[in-house]
Amino acid sequence: MRGRTRVRRALGAAAAALLPLAACTSGTGAAGGRVLSSSWGDPQNPLEPSNTNEVQGGKVLDMIFRGLKRYDPRTGHAENMLAERIDTADSRTYTVTVKDGWRFSDGEPVTARSFVDAWNYGASLRNNQKNAYFFGYIEGYDKVHPDSGAQRADTLSGLKVTGPRTFTITLGQKFSTFPDTLGYAAFAPLPRAFFTHHRAWLDKPVGNGPYTVESYTKGAQMYLKKWDGYPGPDKARNDGVTLMVYTDSNTAYTDVLAGNLDLADDIPAGQLKNVASDLDGRYINTPAGILQTLAFPYYDKAWNTDGARKVRTGLSMAINRAQITRTLFRGTRTPATDWTSPVLGADGGYQAGLCGAACQYRPAEARKLVQEGGGLPGGQVRITYNADTGSHKEWVDAVCNSINNALGDDRACVGNPVGTFADFRNQISQHRMPGPFRAGWQMDYPLIQNFLQPLYYTDASSNDGTWSDKRFDTLVDRANAETGQKAAIGLFQQAEKVVRDAMAAIPLWYQNGSAGYSDRLRHVALNPFSVPVYNEIEVG
């Protein structure tokens, strides 16, 4: 079970401080030759794998680290990378064999201890890592990272090194798809230098991926150089990547048009109608494992009644998703019909149309349900969102206009902006939401479990609205205990129907990844997480 500390990367996180790496020398990493430049934002935290839970830092970790598994950049399927084998007889105890021949860029071999020490560090309460809860399934987490009180153990009892390249993982409960989670960055291995010279490592991280961090100037750029000694099959096809810090996606887009930037992976909404012609077809719009929803404060009794369920369903029917995604987002969003993502595919648990009529624009039924539910709590819906990033004001205004039109009341819905993402998250954590609030989920790994358990399980890590249903929890527990993937997915799908029947959150739309690039680049693609596949890009 994941811990209760909120650590998941909510979409639109504002970039904050990062301890500086070695400053750039003059001319180092400038775009040119076979080095490409790409838009970026300063990460929130130092680039420790277990302390990075937002997109910008994640881009760097994906270039400088490789773990036991890697998610196929096209299908999203978890495939062995450093894992030679991961065996289990009971879906609770796993034996891992690490491939021979892998090393870190400083020459140190990657061993079983490289993983076990990294995971123990990440789980430790003393180290205050944002991704600690990813280790919550491993036996002994309650002692290494208790919900309250002091840490009672230094290492996870469920991790044992059994040889130079082997270790065992014992979970607190059965979890048949646990190996597929191990491609997430929090599970990356770490070299001894991380522990023995921690400050120096933070200044210039050492990993085992196809790139090395050469320099970083906060607020300006980070230069990553191709590592010629990289032993993996996915070597970089360019000489390096210069990540350029932008605080305005419009500026990045303009720089691509002017030839001052090679790649921008966040096309602003205002440019979408012209981007294909502006860039002569050098534009990518591809599905990603991202879902936008409206969450509710179930700690407020007004939203936690049988009548409120009808109100939530009525509000969902009052939102014209098709019109908003077509006119505002120009097809870079798709109306959501379930609570997961199409990138999972039917075999992975995606249930197209699961939401049914409740996710269709039906204004007459919306009015009827809201009335039957006792009306809007407090007489008005206030949708809270952070105003500092993304196009949140535009879509919240559009959603409110749709609700107002459907309910025949110009004041039925209003936006409630909060100045910064940090303040927004603080208000959520302190249970101060006055009504529905913006919620976004970008998958950690491509499993149906990841779209459901962290968000809706009782006291789960990202259950910000504190929704709880014993039927849902029981189905999730049963799914995790299944040894067969098909049976597990079927139980998760049943659990999703509990979310549907309660309208625990209103699904709005699936988000695509979008990018535009210069004529210097070839083989540009976004992976299912909407991140550029940097190592496959060719320059020239």
N, C-alpha and C positions, 0 to 999 in steps of 0.2 A: 504494500500500500504506500502510495506517495505521502510524504509528510505534509503538514498543513501550511507551511510557509509558502506564500505566493512567490513564485519565481519564474513563471512562464513568460515568454516574450509576447506581451500584448502588442498588437499591431499599432504602429505609429509612435513607438517609444522615442522620446527626444534624446538625442545624443548628449552625454554628460562627460565628466572628467575621465581621462585615462592617463595613467602615469606615463610620462614621455619615454620613448625609446631614444636611441642615439639620434641626434639631429642630422638632417640631411646635409651632406656636403654639397658644395656648389656643383650643380649639373647632374648630381646623382639621381637616377630614376626618372629623368625627364623623358617624356614620350619621344620616341624616335627609334630608328633601326627596327629591330624585331621586338621592342618593348611597347606594349599598349597602355593607354591611359583609360581609366574608368571612373565614373562618379562614385562617391562614397560619403559616409558620415563618420565622424569620430565615434569609436565604440564607447559604451557606457562605463566599462570596467577594464582593468588590465586583462590581457589575453590569456588568462588561465582557463583551460577547457571547462572546468567545473564552475566557473564564475561568469561565463558569457552566455547570456540568454536572449540576446537581441540580434537582429539581422546583420547589422554592420560588422560587429565583432565576429559573428558567425561566418561571414564571407572569408575573413582572414584565416580562421581556424580550419576551414575547409581546404585552404591552400597549403597550410603548413603542417597539417596532421593527417594521419591515416590510422583508423582503428581496426578492431577485429572484423567489422562489417563495413561495407560501403553501399550506399543507395545508388542504384543504377541511374545515371543522369537523365535517362529517357523514360524508363518504366517506373522508377522509384523502388523497384524490388531490392530487398536486402541481399547482398551477395558477400561471400567471404572475401576479405582483404588480407589482414594479418592472421586471421583464423585459418589454420589448416583443417581443424575439426572442432565441432562443438557437439558433444555427445550427452545424452541423458536417457535414463530408463524410466523416469517417473515425473518429468516436467518440473522437478523441484531442485534436484542436484545435477549440475552440469559440469562436465569435464572439458576444459579448453586446452587445445594444443596450438601454440603459436608457431607460425611458419619460421623456418630458419632463414638466415640471410638478410633480415631486415635490420636497419640501424638508424640512429638519429643522425642529423646533419653534422653533429660534432664527433661522429665516429663510434659512439657507444652502441653496442648491440641492443635491440629491443627484445626483452625477455618477459617471462611470466611476471616477474617482480615489477617490471615497468608498468604493467596494468594494475596489479594489486596495490602497489604503493600509491599510485595516482588515485585509485578509487577510494582508498582509505582516507587520503587527504581530502578528497572532494566531499566525503560523507561527514567529516568531523565538524561538530558544532563549533569548536574553537576557531576553525578556519573561515566560518561564516560565508560559505560559498552558495551562490544563488541557485546552482543546479544540484544542491545536496539531495533533494528529494528524489532524484533519479536513482539513487542507491537505496531508496526506501524499501524496495522489495527484498533486499539481501538480509539474511538473518543477522541479527545483532544491531540493526540500525537504531532501534529504540534506545540502546545504551550509548551508541556513538553520537547520536543526534536526537536526544529526548525532546518531547514537546515542551517540557518544563524542567527546571532544575539543571544541575551541572552534568556535564558529560561523564559517563561512568565507565567508558572503555575507550581505548585509543584506536582500536582496529575492529573491523567488522568480523564477527565470529564466522560468518558464512563464506569468507574468502581464505583459501589455503593454497600456498605455493607448494607444489608437489614435485617440481623438477625445474630445470633451467627454462624449459619451454612449455610447462604444463601447470595449470592451477585449477582448482575446483570452486564453483559458486553454488552455495546452498541458499535457497530462497526461503522466506518465511511462510510462503504458501505456493501452491502450484501455479505456474504461469507458462503455458505451453509456447507462447510466441515471444518469450523473453529474449531469446537470441537475436530476434529481428530488431530489438531496440538498441543493440550494441553498435550501430552505425552512428548514433548521435554523438556529438562532439564531447559531451561530458564524460564519455567512456574512453577517451583517447589515452594512450600511454604517455608517460613522462620520463625524461632522463634524470639521472642522479643530480645533475646541475640544478634542476628545479628546486631540489630540497637543500642542497649544500651551499648554493650561491643564489638564493631566491631573488634577492633584489637585482642582481645582475641579469638573471634570467628574465625578470619582468621588463628590464630595460631593452633586452633583445632576445625574444623567445626562441628557443631551439626546439624544433619538431622533427617529424619523420615523413613529411609530405613532399610534394614535387617542387615547392618553393621554400625559400628562406627569407626571413625579414632582414633586409639590409639597413633600412633607416626609416625613421618616422618623425615628422614634425607635427605636433598636435595642431589642429585647425588648418593644416595645409595639405599634407600628403603622406602616404606610406609607400615605400618602394619595396616590392618583393621580387627577388631574383630567382630565376630557374636554378634548381639544384641539380647539377650534372651527375651527381652520384646517387640520385634517387633510384632505389631498386625496384620500384613498383611498375606495373604494366601501363599505368596511365601517366606517363611522363609529359611534361609541359612541351607544347608545340611552338611556344614563343620563348623569348629570352627573359621575359619578366613582365610584371604588371605594376603600374604606378596608380595607386588609388588616390584620387583627388577629392578633397573635402569640399562639398557644396552644402550650403544651407538652404538653397532655393532650387528646386528641380527645374524651374523655368530657365534659370541661368545655365544649368548643365545642358539642357536641351539646345539652347542657343549656341553654346560652345561646340556641340556636335555639328550643328549646321555650319558653323564658321570654320570647322576644321581644327579647333583648338582642343578637342576632346574626342577620343575614339569611341567610347561606349557610355551611354546613359541608360540605367536599368530601372528608371522610374519616370515614365512619360507623364507630365502633368495633364490633368483633365482638360484644360483649356487648349491643349495642342493636339488632342486626339483626332479631331476631324481633319487635320491637315498632315499628320505625321507621315502617312504612307507616301504622299506625293512629295512632301518636303525632303524626304530621305531617299526618294527614288526606289522605294520598296525595301530599303534596309531597316525594316521594322518587324519586331517579333511581338506577337500577342498569343500567348499559350496558356492553357489551364495550369493552375498551381493548387497546392493543398492548403488553400486559405479560405476561410468562411467568415463572413460578417454576420453578426447577430445583434439583437437587442436582448440584454439580460435584465432580470428583475430583482428587486430587493426583498427576498422572502423573509427577512428579519423584520420587515414592516408588515404587520398583520393585515393591513388593508389589501396587500397583494398576495396574501397567503390564505385565501378562502376558496370555497367551491365557486362562488360567484365571480371571483377574480379570474378563475380559469376561463370562464366564458368571456370576460373582458379582454384577456390576453389573446384569445382566439379571434375575437372581433377586431382587435387592433391589427392582427396579422392580415385579416381579410380586407382591411382598409388601406393596405399598402400596395400601390401599383408598381410592383417590382419590374415588370416588363418595360413600362414607360421610363422609369428612372434609369435602369441599366442601359436603355437604348439612347435616351436623349442626354443624360448627364455623363455617363461613362463610355458611351460610344462603343458598346460591345466588349469592353474589357472586364465587364462583370456579367454574370449569368444568373438569372433568378434562381434562388435556392429552393429545392423541393425536398430536402432532408437535412440532417444535422451533421453530415460528414463532408465528403468531397468526391466529385466524379473521378479524381485522379486515382482513387482506390480501385475503381472498377467494380463490376458486379461480383467478381470472384473474391475481392477484398472486403466486401461488406457494404459497398455503396448501394442504396436503395432509391433509385430514381422515382420521384412521385410519391414518396412515403407520406409527405405532409398533406397531400390531397387538396381538397377544397380550401383548407385552412390557409394555404399559401397562395391562393388565387385571389385576384381582386374582385370582391363581391360586396359592393358598398351596402346594398340593402340588407344582406345577411349580417354584415358587420354592425350596422346600427341596431339590429334586432338583438344580437348577442350581447352588445354592450349594455343595452337597456335591461335585458334579462339578468345580467350579472350585477345589477345594482348601480350602473353608471360608472364613470371614471372615478377612481379614488381621489378625493379632494376636488373633484370637478374638472380636473385638467391633467393632461399627461405632459410631464417635463422630461425630455430626453437629454441626458447629460453626456457631454463629450468634451474632449480636450481640443482646444482651438489652435494649438501651436503647430501641429503637424498634419499632413494629409489634407484631403478635401472634405473633412468631416462636416464643416458647417454647411457646405453645399448639399450633401446628401441628407443630413438631418433636416434641413429646411425642406427639401423635396419630400421626405417621408412625412413630415408634419403637414405640409400642404395636401398631400394625398389623404391623410387621416382626416383633416379638417373638411375636405370636400366630401369624403365618404360619410362622415357623421353629420354634415350640415351645420357645422359650428366652427367659425373662424378662430376660436380660441380653445378648441379642444386639445390642441397639441402645440407646444412651443419648444424650441431648442433651449438648452441650459448650458452655455459654454463655460468651461473652466480654463483658466489662462494657460496652464502648462500641463504636460503629461504627468510630471511628478505630483502636482497638486491633485490632479484627477485620480491617480493611483492611491494617493494618501486618503482621499475621501472614500474611495471604494474599500480600502483596507479597514478604515474606521467605521464602516457600515453607515455612511452618511448620505447614501443615494436617495433622492426624493421621489424616484420613480424609475422607469426603464433607463438603461445606460448603454452606451456603445461598448460592444465586446467583439474582439477579433481574435481568431485563432489560426495560427500558422503551424502546421503539423511539425512535431519533433521528428517523427518517423512515420512511414506510410502504413499505419495499422488502424483499423476501426476503433480499437481500444483507446488510441490516443485522442480521438475526437470525442470520446464519451466519458471515460473514467476520470480524467483530471478535471473535467468541467462539472459533472453532475453527481459523482459519487459523494456520499455524505462526508463532509469535512475534507474533501479532496483539495489538492494544492491550488487549483484555479477555480474552485467553486465559489466565486465572488459573491453570488447572491444568496448562498447558503441553502439552496434547494435540496430537499432530501426526500427519498422515496425508498422504502425497504424492498419493494419489488425490484426496483432498478439495481440496488446494491446486491441483492441475492443473485440476480441473473449475471451480473458482472463477475461475482465470485465464482459462479459455476463456469462461466466462459473461461476464466483464467486457469481453472483447474482441468479443463479439457486437454487431453493429449493430442487430439486430432484438430488440425487447423480449421477444417470445414465445420466441425461441430462447434468449435469455439466462436467462429464468425456468426453462425446461426444464433447462438445465445446472445451475442452482442447486438445482433439485429433485433432480437426480441426486446432487449433493454432499450434500444433506441425507440421502439414503439411506446414504451412507458413515457419517455421524454415527449414524444409526439402527443400522446393522449392528455398529458398535463400542460402542453405548450409551455414547457419549462423555460424555454427561450424562444424568441421569434427568429427563425432563419431568414436572412435578407437576400444575400447573393454570394455566389462563389466568385472569388477574385482571380483574375488571370495575372500572369507575369507579363510585363511589357518592357521593351527595350528598343533603342534606336542606336545605330552605329555608323561609323565612317566607312568610306570606300577602301580604307587601308586593311580592313579586317575581313577574314573569311571563317566559315564554320562557327558562327556565333549562335549559341543556343542557351536557353534557360532550363534549369533542372526543375523537377516538380515542386521544389521549394521556392521557385521564382528567382533563384540566384544564378548568375552567369556561370557557365562551365568554363572557367578561365583557362584551364590547362589544355583544352581542345581548340582554342582560338589561334588562328594563324595570322601573322602580320606581314603585309607587303603586297 
